[in-house]
Amino acid sequence: VVAPRPADGVSVVSCRKSVIDQPFLSADELEPGMRVRGEVVSLEPYGAMIRLAPGVKALCPPHHVSDVPGRTSSAKVKEGAKLQFRVLHVDRTRNRVSVTHKKTLVKSDLSIVSCEKDAIVGKRCHGVVTGVEPYGVFVQLFGVARGLAGLQDLGLSEHQAPKEAYAVGQCVRCTVVRADSVGKLKLSLVDASEGVFGGRAGDVLRAVDVHDFETNEETAVDDDAIGYAAGTVFPAVTVRSIEPESRTVRVVLPDGSSGAITAAHVSDHPETGAALLGTLKTGDEIGPVVVLESGKPGKGRRAVLSRKQTLVSFASREALPETVADVAVGASYPGYVASVASGGVFVRFLGRLTGLCPPSGFQTCFSGVTVDASDRFALGQTVVARVTAVDATAVPPRVSLTLAGAGGSKREQKTKTAASYEVDADPDAFLVRAIFADAEALDVLAEKRAAESSANGETETETGYAVALTRESVQSHFAPGSRLGVVATAIKPYGVLAEAAEDDDAVCLLANAQTPATSSLRSQPSKKSKSKSKSETETETAIAVGDALDVVVLDVDRREGVVDVGARAGLLSGLRKDGEKDDKKNKKKKTS
């Protein structure tokens, strides 16, 4: 139907394929938040004119052309360009449509708040800053929805002014706090869903604030209680609940007070962090954790915690800074991304101590290719930053950082010897260790779930929780780096499968890159045809089913029961079987 005419009882229709394939035929079919594709037909002082369909045009206002606040042009938005947009507002009485090309709004998966029925308290959405005043920030949402975020809802530090963190045209993530009318919403720009403040791609994104965690009667604690100081490390805390939408983990501290671990702070690595969130249940223990910001129990606030192993390890040695007095120029510290702006990446440590890494401080990390910080850095992401300068006289104090070569200058790295290297002071080492710590935590949780299922009469197949190898078996027989005797049971395209007499549940995998030379086999394979070339014969006869092999344990997947092993000469030459080294030493002593 192209044009209905109710008065005449007639509808004009079309059978043209080009018309049928159009997503819409008039502005009446558009709704705020709808993603559309259009062609830029002209660039005017008042914005870019976009043709969405034959006879349907829209205006992209100047401050919606680019993600960068204050910029009214973009190299991508040019005449003839076909781009993705999102509908901001539809004025059906005047047949006018406005759209946005801001990447954050176009790609946003948050709710669309455009009218009174959408303005539900607690709903999170994206918006654009339209005004910055000393008392707060004005934000435009979709449709006719507008709101104001007061000073207490901006997540600013004590001496920080709104204009220092927000600018007109900036995309922000906000939460509806009160909805008296759709045009006068009370908003909060503090978003605990990701462990960070909401924000925009390419502009300022901000980090989580302890003031956002309100307690209820059930979780309230004694007014006389004293909050834990930032940097306090707990070996473990108990999970009280996990918010289904934000994935924030509410926990109970050893003294019974409350804390919160946002989704971004469950792990240094997003993948293993997501796996942990999907496995944790009420009553589980999680740790170790460090207090990022101390809550004030009597005020109804919880302490904000982090399970990031890099932060925990440095805080345990009291090496993670909380104030500028703790910062040393030239030193490297682990931190997390608190915000991303066109002017750089803001990195936060303990408490409110935040430093800025300008674009020049991270561009060299990407092989000289100019990148948008918002495309490479995520909110809450673990980073290692090196301090380049500190201005303690400024209010608030300013800390300048670089993310390039955070472990020290190239000259320092070249001259660093093994004797002077301290692995416990290397943030990168803890990033690697965190992967294995998460894997072990997942194994422990899987064992716990399997035990619970068994007690309830459920099978492992029904629950999906199973651990093939116990921790005791791994520690006794399959510790990484230990030498092992196995027997090949199958030859696969990707390597050799073998079994170990120590545990029938273990499947040893010898990948093709880890296979030994023929001479290292304990029993030689069967002879092959002499007509084949030497290389071909070595490939086919290197290992056969039934061969006994000496291997070294490289890694263990307890849940799958897979033991990755290696048999390269370089690995074997540096290891002997348990006790062999000591026996040789004893023989030498007796001989002498």
N, C-alpha and C positions, 0 to 999 in steps of 0.2 A: 504494500500500500504506500503510494507516494503522497497522495493528498486526499484525505477523507473530506467529504462535503455532507455533513449530517442534515443540513437544511433541505438538500435535494435528494437525500437518500442515495447518493452516488459516491463511489470511491474511485479515484484515479490510481491505477496500478501499473507496474512495469514488469516486463519479463527479461529485460536486459541483464546479462550476467554481471556486468560492471556495477549495476545498481543493486542487484541482489547481494553482491559480495560486500557492499558498503556496510560498515558496522552501525552506522546511523545515517539518517537522511535529513534531520533537522535538529536545531538546538534544543527542542523540547525533549529529545531522547537522552540528552546529556545530564549527568548527575555529578555533584562535587565528589572528587576522589577517583573518578573514572580515568583509567589510563587510555590515552589516545595517541595516534601517530599522525603527524601533520607536516605540511611543507611550508617553509618560510617564504612568504611572497613579497614582503617588503620590510625594511627597517625604518622606523619613524622615531622622532624624538620622544614620543610618548610610549614607545615599546615596539615589539615585533609583531607583525600581523601574520597569523598562521591560518592556512587553509586546511581544515580538518576533513572536509568532504565537499563535493560540488554544492555550492550555495551555503556552506556552513564555514564561517570564519571565527577566529578567536583572537584575543589580544594577550600577548605575554608581556606584562608590565616590565619596566626597566630593571627593577630590583629582583625580578624573578628569572632573568636571563642567565645569570651566573650564580654559582654557589658562594663566591667570594663577596662578603659584605662591601657595599659601596661601589662595586663594579657593575656597570650597566651594559656591558658588551661581552661577547664571547666569540672566540675564533670559530667555534662550531656553529653558532647561530648566524648564518649568512643566507642570503637570498638563494633559493633553490634547494637548500638543505632539507632533507626529510629526517625528522627527529622524533623522539619520544617525549610526550608531555603528559601532564596530569591536570584535570579540570579543577580549578580553584572555586569558581563561582559561576552560577548561571542566573542571569536576570531575564526571566521569560517575558516580563511585561515590555521590556525594551529590546528583547531579542539580542542580548549581549552575553558573550562568554569570555571568561578570562582563564588562562592556563599558566602553569609554571614549568620551567625547564630545570629547576634545581634538582640535582641528582638525589639528594637526601629525600625530598618529597616524592619524586617519581618512583624511587625504589622502596619507599617505606612500607613495612608490613604492619605498622601500628594502626589502631582504629582511626576512622574518619569522624571527626566532630564537626558538623556543618550546620546543625539545627538544634532546636531545644530538646528533641527526643534523644539525640545522640549525647547530650551533655550530662553524662552519668558520673557521679562522684567516684573518683578512683580510676577512671578510664585514662589511659595514656595515649598520647597522640603527638604528631609533629606539627610545628607551627613556625611562623616567621616573625622575627622581631620587627615591629613597626615604630617603636619609640623607646628611648632609654632616658629615664628620669632619675633624680637622686633618690626617690622613694620606691622605685620599682621599674619593671620592664613590661611594655605593652606587646602583646603577641596576637597575630592574626592567624586563625586556624582556617578551615575550609568554609565555604559558604558565607553565612553572616556571623559565624561564631568569632568572638573576640574575647580577650581576657587580659588580666593584669596579674603579674607575679610580684608580690611585695618583697622587700629587702630580706625578710626572714625565709623566703622561699627561693632564693637565688643561689644558695650554697657558697656565698662569698666568705673570705677570711675576715677577720675582725676589722682591719683597716682598709679593706678593698672596696672601691666604689663600683657601682654597676657598669659605668662606662669603661672601666678597665677590663671587663670580661665579656661585655655584650655590645653589639653594634647593630644598627638598622640593616635589615636584609639578612641577618644571621638566622640559620635554621636551628631550632632548639627542640628538644624532646620535653614534653611537659605532661603534667598530671592534673586532672580536674579536681580541685579541692572543694569548691562550692559553686553551685549553679543557680544563682538567683534569677538570671535571665541569660539567654544565649549570647547577647551582646555584652554582658558584664560578668564574665566568668572569673572566678578566683583560681589562679593556676599556681603550680609549683614546678620549678625547673630542676628540682632535685629528684632524680629517678633512680630507685634502688634495684630496678629489674636486672641491670647488667653489672651492678657493682660500681656504676659510674653515673655522673650526671648525663642528662640527655644532651644532644648536640647535633651538629651538622657535619656533613662531609666537606672537608676543605676549610671549615671554620671551627669556632670554639666548641668543643665537647667537654663536659665536665665530669668530675668524679663523685663517688658516693659520700654522703655526709651523715655523721652519726645522728644528727638531729632529726633525720627522716625516720628513725626507728622508734615508734611510739609503743609503749607497753600497754597492756590491758590489766584488768583486775587480777586475772589469773597469773600473769607474769610479773606483776609489780613486786618490788623488793623494799627492804627497809630503807627509810629516808636517811638513816645514819650511816648506811653502807658507803664505803669509799671505793670509787671506780679504780680499776687496775690501770697502772701507768702504761702509756704507749711503749711498745717494745717488750712487754711481759710475754714470756713464752710458756704455753701449757703443753705438756706431753700429749694430752688428749682431752676432748670435750665431748659431751653427749648430745646427740641430735634430738631436739624436741619436736621439730616439724619442718617440713619443706613446703614453701609456698608453691602451689601448682603452676601459677602463671609466671611469676618472677624468678622462680627457682632459688630464692634466697633460703639458706639453711639457718633455721633458728636453733640455737644450741644452749645448753646449760653448762656454766662454768663450774669448776670444782667446789666453789663456795655456795652454789645454788643460784647465783645471779645469771642474768641473761646476756646473750651475745648473738651476733649475726654474721654469717659468712655469705657474701653475695656470690652469685654464680661465677663471676670472673675471678674470684679469689679462692676457688676450691682447688685450683692447681695452677702451676706455671704453664701448662699445656692445655689448650681448649679441648682437644680430643679426649684425653684421659680425664679431664675435669667433667666433661659431659657424661662419660661412662660412669664416673663415681656418682654423679647426681642421679643417674638412672638406676643405681643399685642401692643407694643409702635409704634407710628406713628409720622410723622413730625408735630410739633406744640404741642405735649404733654409736660406736665411738669413732671420732675422726680427729686426726692430729698428726704431728704436732701443729699448733697454731700460734700466731703472734697477734697481739693487740695492736691494731693500726691506730685507732683513736679510742680514747677512753670514754665510755659512757658514764653518765651520772645517774645511778640507779634511783636516787630520790627524786630526780626530775622526770622519771618515766622514759629514760633513754637507755638503749643497749650499747654495749661496746661493739665496735666493728672489728672483726677478726680476719685474718688471712691464713690460708694453708699453703701459700706459695713457698716452696722449699728454699728458694733463694733468699726470700725475706726472713724466713724463720732461722736459717743458718746464720745469717749476718747478725740478726737481733740476738741470737744466743751468745754470740761473742761480743755483744755490745758494740758492734761495728756498723750498725745502720743508723744514719743521722736522724735526729729529730728537730734540731735547731741549727742555725747557721754556725753556732759555736762548735758543733760536732763535725762540720764539713772541712775537709782539707783540699786545697786546690791541687789538682793533679791526681787525686785519688778516684777510684772507680767504685760505684755502689750499685746494687740492684735496686730497682724501683718499678713502678707500674705507670702506665699511661693514664694520666688524669684528664687530659683534654688534648684535642688536636685543633690547631688553628692555622690560618693561612700564614701566620708569622712563625710557626714552628710547632714543636711537640712539647707539652707540659708533662713533666715527670714528677711524681710524688713519692716521698719516702715515708717516714713515720710522721704521725700527727698531720699538721698542715704544711710541713716543709715541702715546697714545690720549686722545681727549677725549670728553666726554659731551654730547649735545644732548638736553635734556629735552623732553617732549611739547610744552611751550609754545614751544619753539624751532622746531617744524616744523608745528604745527597750522595756523598762518596761511597756510602754503603751499597749503592745499587749500580756499580760499574760506570759511574759518570752519567747515567741516564736520569734526566730530570723527571721526578715523580711527584705526584700529589700525596702529601703526608697522609691524608685520609684513606688513600688506597692501600697504604702499606702498614699503617699503625691502627690497631683496634683499641677501644677503650678497655682499660684493665689489663692490657697486654704487658707481660714482663719484659723489661729492657734493662740493659746494663749501661749506665751513663758515667762519663768521666767529667769531673768538675773542672771548668776552665777559668772561672772567675767568680768572686763573691763580693757583693757590695752590701756590707752590713749597715751602712749609714742610711740606705733607702728605707722607706716605709711603704709596704713591707720590704724586708731584705730581699735582694735579688741574687739568684744563683744561676749562673750560666753553665750550660752543659754541652757535651758533644756525645753522640752515639757512635761516631766513627772511631775505631781503634780504642774503645773504652778500656781495654786491658792495659793501655799504655801506648806510647809512641812506637813507631816501627823500630827506631834505634834501641829503645828499651827492650822490645821483644827480642831483637836479635842478640843482644848482649846478656839476656837473662839465661842463667845456667840452671841445670837440673838441681843443683845443690841449693840455689837461692829460691827456687820455685816452691810456693806453698799452695797446695791444692785446696786447703781449707779457706784460703783467702781469694780464691778464683771464682767469681760469680758464674762464669761459663761452665765450670765443672759441676756446679749445683744444678744448672739447667739440665745437664745430661743425667745426673743422679735422680732428678725429680721424675723422669720417665720410669725408671726402675722402681722408685718408691711408690708411684701410682699403680704400677702393675702388681706389686706385692700387696698393696691395700685392696685392690680389686680381687685378688686371689683369696685374701682373708675373708672378705665379705661374701664371696661365692661359697667358701667352705661353711660359713655361718648359715647362709641360706639353705645349703644342701642339708645341713644337720637339722634345721628347722623343718624342712620338707619331709625328711625321713621320720622325724618325731610325729608329724601329722599324717603319716601313712601315704604321702605322695611320692611318686617316682621322680627320678632326675629328668626323665623325658618330659613329664608333665610340667615341671617347673622351669626347666632350662638351666638350672644351677647345678654344676658338677665340677669337681676338681679332680683330675686324674692322678696327679702326683701330690703327695703330702709334703709339707714343709720339711718334716724329718727326713724323708727319702731324698729330697733335693740336697739338704745340708750334708747328709751322710755319703751319698753316692754321686750326685750330679752338680756339685758346686762348680760354678764357672771357673775355668782354669785348671781343673783337675783332669788327670789322665784316666782313660777308661778303655776296657776291652769289649768290643762288640762283634756281632756276627751279622753279615749282610743277609737280608731276607728278601729284598726286591730291588730291581733296577728300574728307575723311573726316568723320564726325560729331564726332570729337574734335579736329579741326584740319586742317592742310594739310601734306602731305608734299612735300618738295622735294629737289632734287639740287644738289650743288655741283660745279663743274668741277674743283676742286682734288683731289678724291678720289672715285673712282667707288664705293667701298665705303661711303661715308657717306650716311646717310639723315637729312635735316634735318626736324625736326618743329616746326611752328609751331602751338602750341596755340591754341584759340579765344580765350582770354583775351589772347593775345599778338599777335593779328592787327592790321594797320594800318588806318587810314582809307583810303578809296578814293583820295584825292589823293596818297598816298605811294607808289602803285604806279608802276613805271617804264613799264609799258605798260598802258593802260586795258582793262578787260574788255569783252566784247561787250555791246551795249545790250539791255535787257530791256523787257518790256511796260510802257507808261506807266500802265496801269490799276492797277498795284500801288502800295501806299503807299510813302512815302519810306523808312521804316525797313526795310520788307520788301525793297525794292530794294537798299538798302545791304548788307543781310545776304547776299543772294544774289549780288550783283555785286562784292562787295569783292575777292574773289580768284577767278581762274579758272585752269584748267590752262593752262600755258604762260606765265603771268605771271612777269616778272622782279622779284624783290624784294630790297630792301636789308634785311638783318637783322643782329642782334647775337647772338653765341654766348653762351648762358646756362650750358649744362652739356654734358658729353660722357660717354656710356657707351661706352667703348672696346670692350668685349666684344660688345655688341649692335650697335655701329656707329651708334648713334642720337645725333644732335647736336640738343639742344634749343636753339631760337633764338627771339628775340623781335623784333617789328617795331613796337612801340608808339612813338608820336612822342617820348615822354619818353626812351626809350632811344636813339633815333637822334640826337636833337638834341645829346646830350652826346658823341657820337663822330663821328669822321671816318675816312675810309679811311687806311690807312698812308701816311704822308708828306704827307697833305693839310695837316695842321696846320703842319708845318715849312715847306711851300711858301709858305703864307700869311704866316708870320713873315718868310721871306726877302724876299717881295715888299714887305712894309712897310719892311724895312730899305733895300731899293733905292730905294723911293720917297722915303724921308727923305733 
